[in-house]
Amino acid sequence: MTPNAASGPSRRSFLASTAVATAAVAGGVPLLSACGGSDGGSRDGTTSGKDAEKLLPAYVAAGVVTPDIPSRNGSAVGFTGKLDLADLKTSVPEKLGKGGRVTVMSPFWGSPPKEDNAYYRAMNDLIGVDVAWQNQDGNTYDQKLGAVLASSEVPDVVVVPGWNMTGRIPSAVIGKFADLGPHLSGDAVKEYPNLAAIPTDAWRRSIFGDRLRGLPMPSSYVTGIVPLYRRDVFEKEGYEVPRSCDEFMALAKDATSAKAKRWACLDMKWTAFNAFGVLSGNEKSLGWNEVDGKLVYRIETDAYLEALEWTRKLFAAGVVHPDARLGKSNAADPGPKFAAGEFLVYNQDSSQWWSRTAEQATQNPEFEIWGMDVFGHDGGAPTLWAQNPASIFAFVSKKASESVIRDVLAVANVTAAPYGTKEYMATNYGVEGTHYTVKDGVPTKTDQGNIDVMNAFVMVASPAATIAHPDFPEVARGRVEWQQRMGAVTKKPAFYGMQITEPARYTNLANDFEQLEDDVVRGRKKIGDMQQAVADWKSKGGDKLRDWYRKILDENGSAAG
């Protein structure tokens, strides 16, 4: 976790990394051939409507802290004030843990800290539970996950990111993990107030196999991909923020000078998808929507091909930085060359709005990064598509005793505490003086904090999506208000919010499309190659998968709105 990040970016930025997501999906699935087990829940499909309503926890808004910027149009809540440790609220007045031991397996990016470190000890004492961490390399997590779920030895808690829900892993989730409904459904959740304040949509995503099994990490449903640009350079050069694809192309040509070692942008494929209104590719079920009574997948649409063609034209015009021509999407760290002015625009997770600002604050005071509103390809308002409201889940082993389940929920009730509470600071920053210091209302991680307080406890459960940067409050406001503006033009596709488990035979059907997209926009393949790939997708199972989704839609209704 990086210093001064008082909210989600540092723990969520890895979610938006193409490199991490690609590595996570790459292999390990065959290890689960022996997974499963008897369970009353179905192995594929979804649970929605009245069936889901019976399973959902009651929602009770947190009244402990009031955000400076409330959620609107699906945005995160925002905090813009300085942090006063003396004014922190208490959201868990007494320990709910009973002193038991709980083992947790979770993905970890970086070097895991020592097991008996000051952060883990302080959190265990705060919660009243002895949590033992089995941190696993996040880049190869799918392999470890497959092996563990195929075995008879499953830790008490296992964290599963949405990108690992491939192959037989969803079936294993249903077969291996406990029904938390008796402890959380309806009014039962009120025993855990911070869990009761998690938005209902995030809980709906936590239903697997007709049971409430997951503890969610909520997120805003507004797209996290922002066209980030050098506002200081734009102002100096007199550039206008583009409002259409044609305006972007004209700006890109004007701003590019290979001789001066400046290019307009990196690969803008993700922004192109948003500008042309292409359905989401983040999760398979979100790629489907009903058009004129027919279910259509994102790769079948004219908008998909048009977005790729426009991105290809950017590459062909020579306005894209050479690094992006060589690489795959935007996998490499763009920070240093962006700061050096080698390119002026790139699209990435909005957390980089803050992280780039913080990186350059002292060494490059004129540097200013800002988020460009997504433009409609033709100059009108764009049509954006909602992301799912939770994509990382913690599950409790079906073999866990009643006392272990209660201890896990005690952990989750602390880690889901809202910003502005003592529990949030403990979870995200550790121990004052040891892991962080506060100067002028801004918490800053110490070297020890950057070692110990990494992505561990935050993976068990989280509060509603929150953005807070006491060091750069204008960035916090900018990010939230960007989400609010983009949320106003965001629609929900047919299967929004549903936790859908596809039959295993369709799992790898669309695996090659991301690489083909990158080849097309770089001119290594042609649009015709993509059209042929779509035809092959249909004949090899896409049309049958459409029929399968059609049945789900007919049985459960559409979430579109």
Secondary structure, 3 states (H helix, E strand, C coil): CCCCCCCCHHHHHHHHCHHHHHHHHCCCHHHHHHCCCCCCCCCCECCCHHHHHCCCECCCCCCCCCCCECCCCCCCEEECCCCCHHHCECCCCCCCCCCCEEEEEEEECCCCCCCCCHHHHHHHHHHCCEEEEEEEEHHHHHHHHHHHHCCCCCCCEEEEEHHHCCCCHHHHHHHHECCCHHHHCEHHHHHCHHHHCCCHHHHHCCEECCEECEEEEECCCCCCEEEEEEHHHHHHHCCCCCCCHHHHHHHHHHHCECCCCEEEECCCHHHHHHHCCCCCCCCHHHHEEEECCEEEEHHHCHHHHHHHHHHHHHHHCCCECHHHHHCCCCCCCCHHHHHCCCEEEEEEECHHHHHHHHHHCCCCCCCCEEECCCCCCCCCCCCEECCCCEEEEEEEECCCCHHHHHHHHHHHHHHCCCCCEHHHHHHHHCCECCCEEEECCEEEECHHHHHHCCCCHHHCCCCCCEEECCCCHHHHHHHHHHHHHHHCCEECCCCCCCCCECCHHHCCCCCCHHHHHHHHHCCCCCHHHHHHHHHHHHHHHHHHHHHHHHHHHHHHCCCCC
